[in-house]
Amino acid sequence: MASLSDNLKPPYYAAIIDSKLHKNIDEPANEGDQLVALAVRRPGFLGLETARAEDGRPVTVSYWRDLSDVENWQTASGAIGQKAMPLEVCRVANSNDKEFRIS
């Protein structure tokens, strides 16, 4: 099955949220869950994918049109975003990307 990132056209940004593991199914949403809920309503949001780390922690990758969209999402998240960090942000490009091409 193809991932969302396989269908996105670079350049775009990937923001990786490494969340705490829920102790049980009845536990309320953690900060990572709240960040995801906010992301889907933000301009520039392209989609997200989730997976599990080896220890079972949820890892979510959200995809964004540009860096300012990621920054605006972080600003809008306020205190939620500060608790849920660390957040890693990567620019995804291809070899034809003139902006980041090394000669």
DSSP file with accessible surface (Angstrom, degrees, kcal/mol):
  #  RESIDUE AA STRUCTURE BP1 BP2  ACC     N-H-->O    O-->H-N    N-H-->O    O-->H-N    TCO  KAPPA ALPHA  PHI   PSI    X-CA   Y-CA   Z-CA
    1    1 A M              0   0  239      0, 0.0     2,-0.1     0, 0.0     0, 0.0   0.000 360.0 360.0 360.0 130.4    0.0    0.0    0.0
    2    2 A A        -     0   0   63      1,-0.1     2,-0.2     2,-0.0     5,-0.0  -0.445 360.0-127.8 -74.0 145.6    1.4    3.4   -1.0
    3    3 A S    >>  -     0   0   35     -2,-0.1     3,-0.9     1,-0.1     4,-0.5  -0.507  23.2-108.9 -88.6 164.3    1.9    6.0    1.7
    4    4 A L  H >> S+     0   0   51      1,-0.3     3,-2.0     2,-0.2     4,-0.5   0.905 118.5  60.4 -56.8 -41.6    0.6    9.5    1.5
    5    5 A S  H >4 S+     0   0   33      1,-0.3     3,-0.7     2,-0.2    -1,-0.3   0.795  95.0  63.1 -61.7 -25.8    4.1   10.8    1.0
    6    6 A D  H <4 S+     0   0  112     -3,-0.9    -1,-0.3     1,-0.2    -2,-0.2   0.738 106.8  44.8 -67.7 -21.7    4.4    8.8   -2.2
    7    7 A N  H << S+     0   0  126     -3,-2.0     2,-0.3    -4,-0.5    -1,-0.2   0.432  92.2  96.5-104.2  -1.3    1.6   10.8   -3.6
    8    8 A L  S << S-     0   0   33     -3,-0.7     4,-0.1    -4,-0.5    38,-0.0  -0.705  70.7-131.2 -90.4 143.7    2.8   14.3   -2.6
    9    9 A K        -     0   0  186     -2,-0.3    -2,-0.1     2,-0.1    -3,-0.0  -0.822  42.9 -90.8 -96.5 117.8    4.7   16.5   -5.0
   10   10 A P  S    S+     0   0   35      0, 0.0    83,-0.2     0, 0.0     2,-0.1  -0.301  94.2  63.5 -64.6 155.9    7.9   18.0   -3.5
   11   11 A P  S    S+     0   0   66      0, 0.0     2,-0.3     0, 0.0    82,-0.2   0.469  73.7 120.2 -85.2 150.2    8.8   20.4   -2.1
   12   12 A Y  E     -A   92   0A  13     80,-1.7    80,-3.5    -2,-0.1     2,-0.4  -0.917  54.6-107.7-155.7 176.3    6.7   20.1    1.1
   13   13 A Y  E     -AB  91  64A  33     51,-3.0    51,-2.9    -2,-0.3     2,-0.5  -0.913  16.4-155.2-118.4 144.1    7.4   19.8    4.8
   14   14 A A  E     -AB  90  63A   9     76,-2.9    76,-2.8    -2,-0.4     2,-0.5  -0.977   6.1-163.9-117.0 124.9    7.1   16.9    7.1
   15   15 A A  E     -AB  89  62A   0     47,-3.0    47,-2.9    -2,-0.5     2,-0.6  -0.961  10.5-153.3-110.2 123.0    6.5   17.5   10.9
   16   16 A I  E     -AB  88  61A  46     72,-3.5    72,-1.9    -2,-0.5     2,-0.6  -0.864   6.7-165.4-105.4 121.4    7.1   14.5   13.0
   17   17 A I  E     -AB  87  60A   1     43,-3.4    43,-2.5    -2,-0.6     2,-0.8  -0.929   3.5-164.5-107.5 120.6    5.4   14.2   16.4
   18   18 A D  E     - B   0  59A  64     68,-0.9    41,-0.2    -2,-0.6     2,-0.1  -0.883  23.4-167.9-105.2 101.4    6.7   11.5   18.8
   19   19 A S        -     0   0    9     39,-2.1     2,-0.2    -2,-0.8    65,-0.0  -0.426  23.7 -99.8 -93.1 165.3    3.9   11.2   21.4
   20   20 A K        -     0   0  130     37,-0.1     2,-0.2    -2,-0.1    10,-0.1  -0.522  45.5-103.7 -77.1 150.1    3.6    9.5   24.7
   21   21 A L        -     0   0   87     -2,-0.2     2,-0.2    36,-0.1    36,-0.1  -0.525  32.5-116.9 -74.8 134.6    2.0    6.1   24.8
   22   22 A H        -     0   0   53     -2,-0.2     3,-0.1     1,-0.1    -1,-0.1  -0.565  15.0-144.7 -67.4 137.0   -1.6    6.0   26.2
   23   23 A K  S    S-     0   0  187     -2,-0.2     2,-0.3     1,-0.2    -1,-0.1   0.854  77.3  -7.2 -73.2 -34.7   -1.7    3.9   29.3
   24   24 A N  S >  S-     0   0   89      1,-0.0     3,-1.6    -3,-0.0    -1,-0.2  -0.976  75.1 -98.7-154.7 169.7   -5.2    2.6   28.4
   25   25 A I  T 3  S+     0   0  161     -2,-0.3    -1,-0.0     1,-0.3    -2,-0.0   0.760 118.4  56.3 -64.8 -25.3   -8.0    3.0   25.9
   26   26 A D  T 3  S+     0   0  141      2,-0.0    -1,-0.3    -4,-0.0    -4,-0.0   0.523  78.7 116.4 -87.1  -5.0  -10.0    5.2   28.3
   27   27 A E  S <  S-     0   0   61     -3,-1.6     3,-0.1     1,-0.1    -5,-0.1  -0.381  72.5-110.5 -64.5 138.7   -7.2    7.8   28.8
   28   28 A P        -     0   0  103      0, 0.0    -1,-0.1     0, 0.0    -2,-0.0  -0.196  50.1 -70.9 -65.0 164.3   -8.0   11.2   27.4
   29   29 A A        -     0   0   54      1,-0.1     2,-0.1     4,-0.1     0, 0.0  -0.244  52.2-137.7 -56.7 137.5   -6.3   12.6   24.4
   30   30 A N     >  -     0   0   11    -10,-0.1     4,-2.1    -3,-0.1     5,-0.2  -0.314  33.0 -89.5 -88.4-179.6   -2.6   13.4   25.0
   31   31 A E  H  > S+     0   0   43      1,-0.2     4,-2.4     2,-0.2     5,-0.2   0.871 126.7  54.6 -60.9 -38.2   -0.9   16.5   23.6
   32   32 A G  H  > S+     0   0    3      1,-0.2     4,-2.1     2,-0.2    -1,-0.2   0.918 107.8  49.6 -61.7 -42.4    0.1   14.8   20.4
   33   33 A D  H  > S+     0   0   58      1,-0.2     4,-2.3     2,-0.2    -1,-0.2   0.898 110.4  50.9 -61.7 -40.7   -3.5   13.8   19.7
   34   34 A Q  H  X S+     0   0   78     -4,-2.1     4,-2.0     2,-0.2    -2,-0.2   0.889 107.9  52.6 -66.6 -37.4   -4.5   17.4   20.3
   35   35 A L  H  X S+     0   0    3     -4,-2.4     4,-2.4     2,-0.2    -1,-0.2   0.908 109.4  49.2 -63.0 -41.7   -1.9   18.7   17.9
   36   36 A V  H  X S+     0   0   30     -4,-2.1     4,-1.8     2,-0.2    -2,-0.2   0.932 108.7  52.7 -63.4 -44.3   -3.2   16.4   15.2
   37   37 A A  H  < S+     0   0   46     -4,-2.3     4,-0.3     1,-0.2    -1,-0.2   0.891 113.1  44.7 -60.0 -37.5   -6.7   17.5   15.8
   38   38 A L  H >< S+     0   0   31     -4,-2.0     3,-1.4     1,-0.2     4,-0.2   0.891 107.2  60.2 -72.0 -38.5   -5.6   21.1   15.4
   39   39 A A  H >< S+     0   0    1     -4,-2.4     3,-2.2     1,-0.3    -2,-0.2   0.888  94.6  60.9 -58.6 -42.9   -3.5   20.4   12.3
   40   40 A V  T 3< S+     0   0   77     -4,-1.8    -1,-0.3     1,-0.3    -2,-0.1   0.690 106.3  48.5 -64.8 -14.5   -6.3   19.0   10.2
   41   41 A R  T <  S+     0   0  175     -3,-1.4    -1,-0.3    -4,-0.3    -2,-0.2   0.369  92.6 101.0-102.7   3.5   -8.0   22.4   10.4
   42   42 A R  S X  S-     0   0   72     -3,-2.2     3,-1.5    -4,-0.2    27,-0.0  -0.654  79.0-105.3 -95.0 145.3   -5.0   24.5    9.5
   43   43 A P  T 3  S+     0   0   83      0, 0.0     3,-0.1     0, 0.0    30,-0.1  -0.355 105.5  27.2 -60.4 142.7   -4.2   26.2    6.1
   44   44 A G  T 3  S+     0   0    9      1,-0.3    21,-2.2    20,-0.1     2,-0.3   0.350  81.9 142.1  86.7  -5.4   -1.5   24.4    4.2
   45   45 A F  E <   +C   64   0A  47     -3,-1.5    -1,-0.3    19,-0.2    19,-0.2  -0.539  24.2 178.9 -71.8 128.0   -2.1   21.0    5.9
   46   46 A L  E     -     0   0A  72     17,-3.4     2,-0.3     1,-0.4    18,-0.2   0.640  50.5 -76.3-104.6 -21.1   -1.7   18.2    3.3
   47   47 A G  E     -C   63   0A  12     16,-1.0    16,-3.1    -8,-0.0    -1,-0.4  -0.871  41.1-115.7 148.6-179.6   -2.4   15.1    5.3
   48   48 A L  E     -C   62   0A  53     -2,-0.3     2,-0.3    14,-0.2    14,-0.2  -0.987   8.2-156.8-151.7 160.4   -0.9   12.8    7.9
   49   49 A E  E     -C   61   0A  50     12,-2.3    12,-2.9    -2,-0.3     2,-0.3  -0.976  12.6-154.7-134.5 147.6    0.3    9.3    8.6
   50   50 A T  E     +C   60   0A 101     -2,-0.3     2,-0.3    10,-0.2    10,-0.2  -0.912  18.6 157.8-124.8 154.0    0.7    7.4   11.8
   51   51 A A  E     -C   59   0A  62      8,-2.3     8,-2.6    -2,-0.3     2,-0.4  -0.887  35.6-105.6-154.0-178.8    2.8    4.5   12.9
   52   52 A R  E     -C   58   0A 156     -2,-0.3     5,-0.1     6,-0.2     2,-0.0  -0.971  23.7-131.7-121.6 137.8    4.2    3.0   16.1
   53   53 A A    >   -     0   0   27      4,-3.0     3,-2.1    -2,-0.4     6,-0.0  -0.268  42.6 -92.8 -72.2 170.9    7.8    3.1   17.4
   54   54 A E  T 3  S+     0   0  209      1,-0.3    -1,-0.1     2,-0.1    -2,-0.0   0.829 129.0  51.1 -58.3 -31.9    9.4   -0.1   18.5
   55   55 A D  T 3  S-     0   0   93      2,-0.1    -1,-0.3     1,-0.0   -34,-0.0   0.384 124.5-102.1 -88.7   5.6    8.3    0.5   22.1
   56   56 A G  S <  S+     0   0   22     -3,-2.1    -2,-0.1     1,-0.3    -1,-0.0   0.363  72.5 144.5  95.5  -7.8    4.7    1.1   21.0
   57   57 A R        -     0   0   72    -36,-0.1    -4,-3.0    -5,-0.1    -1,-0.3  -0.406  54.9-111.5 -63.0 141.1    4.7    5.0   21.2
   58   58 A P  E     - C   0  52A  16      0, 0.0   -39,-2.1     0, 0.0     2,-0.4  -0.544  31.0-166.7 -74.4 137.0    2.6    6.6   18.5
   59   59 A V  E     -BC  18  51A  32     -8,-2.6    -8,-2.3    -2,-0.2     2,-0.4  -0.998   4.3-169.5-123.7 127.7    4.5    8.5   15.9
   60   60 A T  E     -BC  17  50A  10    -43,-2.5   -43,-3.4    -2,-0.4     2,-0.5  -0.966   9.3-161.7-121.8 133.9    2.6   10.9   13.6
   61   61 A V  E     -BC  16  49A  30    -12,-2.9   -12,-2.3    -2,-0.4     2,-0.4  -0.974   9.9-167.3-113.2 118.7    4.0   12.6   10.5
   62   62 A S  E     -BC  15  48A   1    -47,-2.9   -47,-3.0    -2,-0.5     2,-0.4  -0.872  11.3-142.5-105.0 143.4    2.0   15.6    9.3
   63   63 A Y  E     -BC  14  47A  15    -16,-3.1   -17,-3.4    -2,-0.4   -16,-1.0  -0.880  17.9-172.4-111.9 139.3    2.6   17.1    5.8
   64   64 A W  E     -BC  13  45A   0    -51,-2.9   -51,-3.0    -2,-0.4   -19,-0.2  -0.949  31.6-129.3-134.9 149.4    2.5   20.8    5.0
   65   65 A R  S    S-     0   0  133    -21,-2.2     2,-0.3    -2,-0.3    -1,-0.1   0.903  88.5  -9.3 -63.9 -46.7    2.7   23.0    2.0
   66   66 A D  S >> S-     0   0   55    -22,-0.1     4,-1.3   -54,-0.1     3,-0.7  -0.957  72.0 -98.0-150.3 171.8    5.5   25.2    3.3
   67   67 A L  H 3> S+     0   0   66     -2,-0.3     4,-2.7     1,-0.3     5,-0.2   0.860 117.1  59.8 -63.4 -35.7    7.4   26.1    6.5
   68   68 A S  H 3> S+     0   0   54      1,-0.2     4,-2.6     2,-0.2    -1,-0.3   0.861 101.9  55.1 -63.5 -31.5    5.2   29.1    7.4
   69   69 A D  H <> S+     0   0   10     -3,-0.7     4,-2.0     2,-0.2    -1,-0.2   0.916 109.3  46.9 -65.0 -40.9    2.2   26.7    7.5
   70   70 A V  H  X S+     0   0    1     -4,-1.3     4,-2.5     2,-0.2    -2,-0.2   0.937 113.0  49.1 -64.5 -45.7    4.1   24.5   10.1
   71   71 A E  H  X S+     0   0   93     -4,-2.7     4,-2.6     1,-0.2    -2,-0.2   0.909 110.5  50.1 -62.4 -41.2    5.1   27.6   12.1
   72   72 A N  H  X S+     0   0   81     -4,-2.6     4,-2.7     2,-0.2    -1,-0.2   0.883 109.8  51.7 -65.4 -37.3    1.5   28.9   12.1
   73   73 A W  H  X S+     0   0    1     -4,-2.0     4,-1.7     2,-0.2    -2,-0.2   0.937 110.6  48.0 -62.4 -45.2    0.3   25.5   13.3
   74   74 A Q  H  X S+     0   0   66     -4,-2.5     4,-0.8     2,-0.2     7,-0.2   0.918 112.9  48.3 -62.8 -42.6    2.8   25.6   16.1
   75   75 A T  H >< S+     0   0  111     -4,-2.6     3,-1.0     1,-0.2    -2,-0.2   0.928 111.0  50.3 -63.0 -44.2    1.9   29.1   17.1
   76   76 A A  H 3< S+     0   0   47     -4,-2.7    -1,-0.2     1,-0.3    -2,-0.2   0.807 103.8  60.3 -65.2 -27.6   -1.8   28.3   17.0
   77   77 A S  H >X S+     0   0    7     -4,-1.7     3,-1.6     1,-0.2     4,-0.5   0.727  81.0 171.8 -74.9 -20.5   -1.2   25.2   19.2
   78   78 A G  H <X  +     0   0   31     -3,-1.0     4,-1.4    -4,-0.8     3,-0.3  -0.176  67.1   0.7  52.6-128.9    0.2   27.5   22.0
   79   79 A A  H 3> S+     0   0   64      1,-0.2     4,-1.9     2,-0.2    -1,-0.3   0.812 130.0  62.7 -63.6 -31.1    0.8   25.6   25.3
   80   80 A I  H <> S+     0   0   58     -3,-1.6     4,-1.9     1,-0.2    -1,-0.2   0.958 104.5  47.5 -58.6 -48.5   -0.3   22.3   23.7
   81   81 A G  H  X S+     0   0    3     -4,-0.5     4,-1.0    -3,-0.3    -1,-0.2   0.873 108.2  54.5 -62.6 -36.0    2.5   22.4   21.2
   82   82 A Q  H  < S+     0   0  158     -4,-1.4    -1,-0.2     1,-0.2    -2,-0.2   0.878 111.4  45.4 -67.7 -35.0    5.1   23.3   23.9
   83   83 A K  H  < S+     0   0  143     -4,-1.9    -1,-0.2    -3,-0.2    -2,-0.2   0.845 112.3  50.6 -73.3 -37.1    4.1   20.2   25.9
   84   84 A A  H  < S+     0   0   12     -4,-1.9   -66,-0.3    -5,-0.2    -1,-0.2   0.601  95.1 135.9 -81.9 -11.5    4.0   17.8   23.0
   85   85 A M     <  +     0   0   58     -4,-1.0     2,-0.1    -3,-0.2   -68,-0.1  -0.269  23.6  96.4 -64.6 156.9    7.4   18.7   21.6
   86   86 A P        +     0   0   94      0, 0.0   -68,-0.9     0, 0.0     2,-0.5   0.216  57.3 175.0 -81.7 143.1   10.0   17.6   20.5
   87   87 A L  E     -A   17   0A  28     -2,-0.1     2,-0.5   -70,-0.1   -70,-0.2  -0.989  16.2-155.4-119.0 123.1    8.7   18.2   17.0
   88   88 A E  E     -A   16   0A 127    -72,-1.9   -72,-3.5    -2,-0.5     2,-0.4  -0.880   7.4-164.2-100.5 134.7   11.1   17.5   14.1
   89   89 A V  E     -A   15   0A  55     -2,-0.5     2,-0.4   -74,-0.2   -74,-0.2  -0.975   7.9-178.1-121.6 129.9   10.4   19.4   10.8
   90   90 A C  E     -A   14   0A  58    -76,-2.8   -76,-2.9    -2,-0.4     2,-0.5  -0.975  24.0-132.8-127.3 140.8   12.1   18.3    7.5
   91   91 A R  E     -A   13   0A  55     -2,-0.4     2,-0.6   -78,-0.2   -78,-0.2  -0.804  21.1-152.1 -89.7 128.7   11.9   19.8    4.1
   92   92 A V  E     +A   12   0A  43    -80,-3.5   -80,-1.7    -2,-0.5     2,-0.3  -0.905  29.6 152.4-104.6 122.6   11.2   17.1    1.5
   93   93 A A        -     0   0   46     -2,-0.6     2,-0.2   -82,-0.2    -2,-0.0  -0.873  35.1-125.0-139.3 171.2   12.5   17.9   -2.0
   94   94 A N    >   -     0   0   78     -2,-0.3     3,-1.9     1,-0.0     0, 0.0  -0.679  39.9 -93.8-114.7 176.1   13.8   16.1   -5.1
   95   95 A S  T 3  S+     0   0   97      1,-0.3    -1,-0.0    -2,-0.2    -2,-0.0   0.692 121.5  60.3 -66.9 -15.5   17.1   16.4   -6.9
   96   96 A N  T 3  S+     0   0  109      5,-0.0     2,-0.8     3,-0.0    -1,-0.3   0.442  71.7 120.8 -89.3   0.7   15.6   19.0   -9.3
   97   97 A D    X   -     0   0   21     -3,-1.9     3,-0.6     1,-0.2     4,-0.2  -0.527  45.1-168.1 -71.2 106.3   14.8   21.4   -6.5
   98   98 A K  G >  S+     0   0  177     -2,-0.8     3,-0.8     1,-0.2    -1,-0.2   0.791  78.6  67.1 -68.5 -27.6   16.8   24.5   -7.5
   99   99 A E  G 3  S+     0   0  138      1,-0.2    -1,-0.2    -3,-0.1    -2,-0.1   0.855 116.7  23.2 -64.2 -34.3   16.3   26.2   -4.1
  100  100 A F  G <  S+     0   0  120     -3,-0.6     2,-0.3     2,-0.1    -1,-0.2   0.105  88.6 135.2-120.0  21.4   18.4   23.6   -2.3
  101  101 A R    <   -     0   0  155     -3,-0.8     2,-0.5    -4,-0.2    -3,-0.0  -0.555  44.2-146.6 -76.1 132.0   20.6   22.3   -5.1
  102  102 A I              0   0  158     -2,-0.3    -2,-0.1     0, 0.0    -1,-0.0  -0.878 360.0 360.0-100.5 127.2   24.2   21.9   -4.2
  103  103 A S              0   0  163     -2,-0.5     0, 0.0     0, 0.0     0, 0.0  -0.563 360.0 360.0 -90.5 360.0   26.6   22.6   -7.1
